[in-house]
Amino acid sequence: MMRYGVETLGLTSITAKIGYANAPSLKLFASLGFVEESRSDFFEEVTLRLSVPAGSEARAMIERVPMTMATLKEKFPAHAQ
């Protein structure tokens, strides 16, 4: 999905909102290069953003993001089903 957004839609950033209690997702997104942008105590969530560089750098960055179920299970074995 990230590749489609960047390559087809021309996105220059990707935003994720993750609940405070979802530590595995927060850890995963941080490992992918997402940076905390803000926190909402009201919604108990963190807003993370990944800035996408222009041109060929964008493709190289997206190719470093291994978003497959096998990778997720490897990174977080305790949460694998």
C-alpha positions as a Python dict, from the first residue, in 0.01 Angstrom:
ca = {
    (1, 'M'): (0, 0, 0),
    (2, 'M'): (281, 239, 80),
    (3, 'R'): (441, 173, -258),
    (4, 'Y'): (109, 235, -435),
    (5, 'G'): (59, 560, -246),
    (6, 'V'): (405, 689, -326),
    (7, 'E'): (448, 565, -682),
    (8, 'T'): (93, 590, -815),
    (9, 'L'): (-67, 864, -607),
    (10, 'G'): (248, 1071, -556),
    (11, 'L'): (220, 1094, -178),
    (12, 'T'): (494, 1297, -10),
    (13, 'S'): (419, 1175, 342),
    (14, 'I'): (235, 893, 516),
    (15, 'T'): (58, 941, 849),
    (16, 'A'): (-40, 678, 1104),
    (17, 'K'): (-245, 716, 1422),
    (18, 'I'): (-177, 448, 1682),
    (19, 'G'): (-325, 406, 2029),
    (20, 'Y'): (-99, 459, 2330),
    (21, 'A'): (-159, 101, 2444),
    (22, 'N'): (-52, -52, 2111),
    (23, 'A'): (319, -76, 2192),
    (24, 'P'): (397, -339, 1922),
    (25, 'S'): (259, -114, 1645),
    (26, 'L'): (438, 192, 1783),
    (27, 'K'): (763, -6, 1784),
    (28, 'L'): (706, -136, 1431),
    (29, 'F'): (632, 206, 1283),
    (30, 'A'): (933, 360, 1460),
    (31, 'S'): (1151, 84, 1311),
    (32, 'L'): (1017, 177, 966),
    (33, 'G'): (1129, 537, 1006),
    (34, 'F'): (804, 700, 1117),
    (35, 'V'): (857, 997, 1351),
    (36, 'E'): (622, 1106, 1627),
    (37, 'E'): (442, 1422, 1524),
    (38, 'S'): (191, 1467, 1806),
    (39, 'R'): (0, 1301, 2090),
    (40, 'S'): (-365, 1325, 2183),
    (41, 'D'): (-446, 1250, 2545),
    (42, 'F'): (-816, 1286, 2460),
    (43, 'F'): (-804, 1007, 2197),
    (44, 'E'): (-509, 831, 2365),
    (45, 'E'): (-320, 807, 2037),
    (46, 'V'): (10, 904, 1881),
    (47, 'T'): (32, 1056, 1533),
    (48, 'L'): (337, 937, 1340),
    (49, 'R'): (459, 1064, 1003),
    (50, 'L'): (695, 927, 742),
    (51, 'S'): (823, 1192, 499),
    (52, 'V'): (883, 1055, 151),
    (53, 'P'): (1179, 1197, -42),
    (54, 'A'): (1131, 1291, -407),
    (55, 'G'): (1235, 1087, -709),
    (56, 'S'): (1441, 770, -698),
    (57, 'E'): (1505, 817, -326),
    (58, 'A'): (1136, 748, -266),
    (59, 'R'): (1151, 408, -434),
    (60, 'A'): (1466, 313, -243),
    (61, 'M'): (1301, 413, 85),
    (62, 'I'): (983, 216, 14),
    (63, 'E'): (1184, -92, -85),
    (64, 'R'): (1345, -83, 262),
    (65, 'V'): (999, -116, 422),
    (66, 'P'): (929, -490, 433),
    (67, 'M'): (556, -497, 501),
    (68, 'T'): (479, -868, 473),
    (69, 'M'): (309, -1090, 727),
    (70, 'A'): (623, -1305, 749),
    (71, 'T'): (827, -999, 846),
    (72, 'L'): (570, -890, 1102),
    (73, 'K'): (562, -1237, 1258),
    (74, 'E'): (942, -1238, 1270),
    (75, 'K'): (956, -894, 1436),
    (76, 'F'): (674, -968, 1682),
    (77, 'P'): (659, -1344, 1740),
    (78, 'A'): (457, -1311, 2061),
    (79, 'H'): (174, -1149, 1864),
    (80, 'A'): (171, -1390, 1568),
    (81, 'Q'): (-146, -1592, 1528),
}
